[in-house]
Amino acid sequence: MTEKSKKKKAEDGGDTSEEKEDALAEANAKAEEYLNIARRLQADFDNFRKRTEKENEEFRKFAAAGMTKSMLTIADDMDRALGTAEEETELVAGIRGIRNNLMKILEENGLTEISTDCKFDPNIHEALCTVEGDADGDIAEVFQKGYRMNDRIIRYPKVKVTKKREGEEECQE
């Protein structure tokens, strides 16, 4: 071998190992980048799956709210019919039993009555009129019961509220 070819081979060998190291480092960097992208995609997919499951659960909870609200008008009609009954006949007892069964089914599906045995709260009660009373903000009369379904109000109770100051009864009926 000539001196020139030995020099050339040494130069080629040196460059080749540096080039190989550079290529390997570049390939490792790309592999790390692709791995990070894959991890981000996996995390995004997990978040999407969890969000979708939560939205589906919320939908299932409140899907029956419209039907439940419609059934409440039937319960109100039964209450009015039972309120006008003067004697406890078999028919009245039957209607009372049907109403109780209806309310039991609705309660099993997340319906609860909103209490009106407290002070007036504009966030959960709807005031239809005011009347003079001993204390300010008491609920004097309930015109229509209110209900929640799974902690969401589906119908506000309609009430008459007391005012402490003197004045005439104001009604918006």
C-alpha positions in Angstrom: 0.0 0.0 0.0 1.2 3.4 -0.8 1.4 6.2 1.6 -1.3 8.1 -0.2 -3.8 5.2 0.0 -3.0 4.6 3.7 -3.7 8.3 4.3 -6.9 8.1 2.3 -8.1 5.0 4.1 -7.4 6.6 7.5 -9.3 9.7 6.5 -12.2 7.6 5.2 -12.3 5.5 8.4 -12.3 8.5 10.6 -15.0 10.3 8.7 -17.1 7.1 8.6 -17.1 6.5 12.3 -18.0 10.2 13.0 -20.7 10.1 10.3 -22.0 6.9 11.8 -22.1 8.5 15.3 -23.9 11.6 13.9 -26.4 9.4 12.0 -27.0 7.3 15.2 -27.5 10.5 17.3 -29.9 11.9 14.7 -31.8 8.6 14.6 -32.0 8.5 18.4 -33.2 12.1 18.5 -35.9 11.3 15.9 -36.9 8.2 17.8 -37.3 10.2 21.0 -39.3 12.8 19.2 -41.7 10.2 17.8 -42.0 8.5 21.2 -43.0 11.9 22.8 -45.5 12.4 20.0 -47.0 8.9 20.6 -47.2 9.6 24.4 -49.0 12.9 23.8 -51.4 11.2 21.4 -52.1 8.5 24.0 -52.7 11.1 26.7 -55.0 13.1 24.4 -56.9 9.9 23.6 -57.3 9.0 27.3 -58.6 12.5 28.1 -61.0 12.3 25.2 -62.3 8.9 26.4 -62.7 10.1 30.0 -64.5 13.3 28.8 -66.8 11.3 26.5 -67.7 8.9 29.3 -68.5 11.8 31.6 -70.7 13.5 29.0 -72.5 10.2 28.3 -73.1 9.8 32.1 -74.5 13.3 32.4 -76.7 12.7 29.3 -78.1 9.5 30.9 -78.7 11.3 34.2 -80.8 14.1 32.6 -82.2 12.4 29.5 -85.5 11.6 31.3 -85.9 15.2 32.7 -88.3 16.2 30.0 -90.5 13.1 30.4 -90.3 13.5 34.2 -91.4 17.1 34.0 -94.4 16.1 31.9 -95.3 13.4 34.4 -95.3 16.0 37.2 -98.3 17.7 35.6 -100.2 14.4 35.9 -99.2 14.2 39.6 -100.4 17.8 40.0 -103.7 16.9 38.4 -104.1 14.0 40.8 -103.2 16.2 43.8 -105.9 18.7 42.7 -108.4 15.9 42.3 -107.6 14.4 45.7 -107.8 17.9 47.2 -111.4 18.2 46.1 -112.5 14.8 47.3 -114.7 15.1 50.4 -114.8 11.5 51.5 -112.3 8.6 51.3 -114.0 6.3 48.8 -112.4 3.3 47.0 -111.9 5.5 44.0 -110.1 8.2 46.0 -107.9 5.5 47.6 -107.1 4.1 44.2 -106.1 7.5 42.8 -104.0 8.2 45.9 -102.3 4.8 45.4 -101.6 5.5 41.7 -100.2 8.9 42.6 -97.9 7.4 45.2 -96.7 4.7 42.8 -96.0 7.4 40.1 -94.0 9.5 42.6 -92.1 6.4 43.8 -91.0 5.6 40.3 -89.9 9.2 39.7 -88.0 9.3 42.9 -86.2 6.1 42.0 -85.0 7.9 38.9 -83.5 10.8 40.8 -86.5 13.1 41.5 -86.7 14.9 44.8 -89.1 17.6 46.0 -87.7 21.0 46.9 -88.5 22.0 50.5 -90.8 24.9 51.1 -90.6 24.7 54.9 -87.9 27.3 55.0 -87.2 30.9 54.3 -87.7 32.2 50.7 -84.6 31.7 48.6 -84.8 33.3 45.1 -82.3 30.8 43.8 -84.7 27.9 44.4 -88.1 29.4 44.8 -90.3 31.5 42.5 -92.3 34.2 44.2 -95.7 34.8 42.6 -97.0 37.3 45.1 -96.4 38.9 48.5 -98.6 39.1 51.5 -98.3 41.0 54.8 -96.9 38.8 57.6 -95.1 38.6 60.9 -91.6 38.0 59.5 -90.0 39.0 56.2 -89.3 36.3 53.6 -91.3 33.4 55.0 -93.2 31.2 52.6 -96.9 31.7 53.3 -98.4 29.4 50.7 -97.3 27.0 48.0 -99.1 27.2 44.7 -97.1 24.5 42.9 -94.5 22.1 44.2 -90.9 22.3 42.9 -88.6 19.4 42.0 -85.0 18.6 41.4 -83.6 15.8 39.3 -80.1 14.7 40.3 -79.3 18.0 41.9 -80.6 20.0 38.9 -83.8 22.0 39.4 -86.4 20.9 36.7 -89.3 22.9 38.2 -89.1 25.8 40.7 -91.7 25.9 43.5 -94.2 28.7 43.0 -94.9 30.4 46.4 -96.5 33.3 48.2 -93.9 35.2 50.3 -94.5 37.3 53.4 -93.4 40.9 53.8 -92.9 42.6 57.2 -94.0 46.1 56.2 -97.7 47.1 55.9 -99.3 47.0 52.5 -101.9 45.4 50.3 -101.4 41.9 48.9 -99.9 41.9 45.5 -100.5 38.9 43.3 -99.4 38.2 39.7 -101.8 35.4 39.2 
